[in-house]
Amino acid sequence: MLKPGRRLAAALLLSASAALLRAAEPPVLHVPGAADRTITAASLVGHGRMDVRVETGDGDAVVYHGLPLLEVIESAGLDTRTMAGQRKTAPAIVVATSRDGYMVAFSMGELLMHRSDPRVFLVSETASGPLPENEGPVRLMVLGDRARSSYGLRGVELRYIGQNPGAAPKPKR
C-alpha cells in the first residue's frame, strides 16, 4: 500500500501523463450534416499548402505552413460557391476551441470575404519543423489579430445561428 505522499505523487504523475496524451490529439472538425473529421498535421502541409509569414515582436518573422480555414471547412463538403450555399451559410459562424478552453469565432462572411487573400489559417509546422508540443499539433493563425490566434486546437465547429428564407427546403405539412 502506498503512503499518502506517494499516492499524491502517483496521482499527479497520472494526471500529467493524461494531459500530455490529450495535448497530442489532433483537433476535430464538425460541420452539421457531415461526419466529424480529424484535422491531421499532415493534411495541412500536403497539396495546396500555403506559407504564412508572421512578424514577431522583435522584428523577426516566423514562416508557418498550413491551409486557409475556409478551405479546410469546404473540404468537409460545405457549399459556399453557389447562391443556395451562400444563403445557407450567411448566418453561420465558425468556433475554434483550444485545449485550454480558449474560444474564438469567425463569421462565414468574414472568411468568404477574404477567399482570394486569406487571413485565417490552420497551420501544423514552421519552416524549421513541426510545431512545439504546447502549440500543436494544429494551431489557428489569424493575420493581424493575435487575440484570435490560438494554440493547440481541440476542435473547429460550424454553427448555424439562424436560417435564411429559401436556404432550406420547406417542411411538408
Secondary structure, DSSP 8 states (H G I E B T S, - for coil): ---HHHHHHHHHHHHHHHHHHHHTS--EEE-TTS--EE--HHHHSSTT-EEEEEE-TTS-EEEEEEEEHHHHHHTTT---SSHHHHHHHTTEEEEEEETTS-EEEEEHHHHHHTSSS--EEEEEEETTEE--TTT-S-EEEETT-GGG-BSSEEEEEEEE----TTSS-----
